[in-house]
Amino acid sequence: MNIALYIPKTMINNTFVDDLKNRTKKFAIDVVCYYRDLPHKGEYEVIGKQLLRSATSVAANYRSSCRARSKAEFLAKLGIAVEEADESVFWLEMANDLKFNDEKRIQILLREGEEIMKILASSRRTAKQKLNLK
């Protein structure tokens, strides 16, 4: 099925979809690079792995939502991407609060995670409204 059936007209713009796919993928790659630079012991390992899983899941689930076969699948995958973005922000906040290495780098990742989360949440709200769902 064509995703255009499920995505609101404002999201059908392939540039928006492609840009957000690229942006979520870049966020995931940036987190992977950050994780590689962390010490692999103790709390660094635990928080780093949680961050790694959630950030890569944002990109994977957004990409998957763009290939949805139904309205329900589209909204579900987009909802998962929002939740994973929120979780990524949480783990970045933890790293920041615990004074992990390179505070400036954490701040950049944190801002990007928050922006992606807001964009995805807004897109999901718009899609639900356009699809006349509550």
C-alpha positions as CSV (number, residue, x, y, z in Angstrom):
1,M,0.0,0.0,0.0
2,N,1.0,3.5,-0.6
3,I,2.1,5.4,2.5
4,A,0.5,8.5,1.1
5,L,-2.9,7.0,2.2
6,Y,-1.9,7.2,5.8
7,I,0.4,10.2,6.1
8,P,-1.3,13.7,6.3
9,K,-0.8,15.8,3.1
10,T,1.6,18.1,5.0
11,M,3.8,15.0,5.6
12,I,3.6,13.6,2.1
13,N,6.2,16.1,1.0
14,N,9.0,13.7,0.3
15,T,11.5,16.3,1.3
16,F,10.1,16.4,4.8
17,V,10.0,12.6,5.1
18,D,13.5,12.1,3.6
19,D,14.9,14.9,5.7
20,L,13.5,13.4,8.9
21,K,14.7,10.0,7.9
22,N,18.2,11.4,7.4
23,R,18.0,13.5,10.6
24,T,17.0,10.5,12.8
25,K,19.7,8.4,11.2
26,K,22.3,11.1,11.8
27,F,21.2,11.3,15.4
28,A,21.6,7.6,15.8
29,I,25.1,7.7,14.2
30,D,26.1,10.6,16.4
31,V,25.0,8.6,19.5
32,V,26.9,5.5,18.3
33,C,30.0,7.7,17.9
34,Y,29.5,9.2,21.4
35,Y,29.0,5.7,22.8
36,R,32.3,4.5,21.3
37,D,34.1,7.3,23.2
38,L,32.6,6.4,26.6
39,P,34.6,4.3,29.0
40,H,33.2,0.7,28.8
41,K,32.7,0.1,32.5
42,G,30.2,0.6,35.3
43,E,27.5,3.2,34.8
44,Y,29.0,4.4,31.6
45,E,28.3,1.0,30.0
46,V,24.8,0.6,31.4
47,I,23.6,4.1,30.5
48,G,25.6,4.1,27.2
49,K,23.9,0.9,26.0
50,Q,20.4,2.1,26.9
51,L,21.1,5.3,25.0
52,L,22.5,3.4,22.1
53,R,19.4,1.1,21.9
54,S,16.9,4.0,22.2
55,A,18.6,6.4,19.7
56,T,19.0,3.7,17.0
57,S,15.4,2.7,17.6
58,V,14.2,6.2,16.8
59,A,15.6,6.0,13.3
60,A,14.5,2.5,12.7
61,N,10.9,3.0,13.8
62,Y,10.5,6.3,11.9
63,R,11.8,4.6,8.8
64,S,9.4,1.7,9.4
65,S,6.5,4.1,9.9
66,C,7.1,5.4,6.4
67,R,6.5,2.0,5.1
68,A,3.4,1.3,7.0
69,R,0.8,-1.0,5.6
70,S,-2.1,0.5,7.5
71,K,-3.2,3.6,9.4
72,A,-2.9,1.7,12.7
73,E,0.6,0.4,11.9
74,F,1.7,3.9,10.8
75,L,0.5,5.5,14.0
76,A,1.9,2.7,16.2
77,K,5.4,2.9,14.6
78,L,5.4,6.7,14.8
79,G,4.3,6.4,18.5
80,I,7.2,4.0,19.2
81,A,9.6,6.5,17.6
82,V,8.3,9.3,19.8
83,E,8.7,7.1,22.9
84,E,12.3,6.1,21.9
85,A,13.2,9.7,21.3
86,D,11.9,10.6,24.8
87,E,13.9,7.7,26.2
88,S,17.0,8.9,24.4
89,V,16.6,12.3,25.9
90,F,16.2,10.7,29.3
91,W,19.5,8.8,29.0
92,L,21.3,11.9,27.7
93,E,20.0,13.9,30.7
94,M,21.3,11.1,33.0
95,A,24.7,11.3,31.3
96,N,24.7,15.1,31.6
97,D,23.6,15.0,35.3
98,L,26.3,12.4,36.1
99,K,28.9,14.5,34.4
100,F,29.9,12.0,31.7
101,N,32.7,13.0,29.4
102,D,32.4,15.9,26.9
103,E,29.5,17.9,28.4
104,K,29.3,20.1,25.2
105,R,28.8,17.0,23.1
106,I,26.0,15.7,25.4
107,Q,24.3,19.1,25.2
108,I,24.3,19.0,21.3
109,L,22.9,15.5,21.3
110,L,20.3,16.5,24.0
111,R,19.1,19.4,21.9
112,E,18.8,17.3,18.8
113,G,17.0,14.5,20.6
114,E,14.5,17.0,22.1
115,E,13.9,18.6,18.6
116,I,13.4,15.2,17.0
117,M,11.0,14.1,19.8
118,K,9.0,17.3,19.3
119,I,8.8,16.9,15.5
120,L,7.8,13.3,15.8
121,A,5.2,14.0,18.5
122,S,3.7,16.8,16.4
123,S,3.6,14.7,13.3
124,R,1.8,12.0,15.2
125,R,-0.8,14.4,16.6
126,T,-1.3,15.9,13.1
127,A,-1.7,12.4,11.6
128,K,-4.2,11.4,14.2
129,Q,-6.2,14.5,13.5
130,K,-6.1,14.1,9.8
131,L,-7.1,10.4,10.1
132,N,-10.0,11.4,12.4
133,L,-8.7,9.3,15.3
134,K,-8.7,10.3,19.0
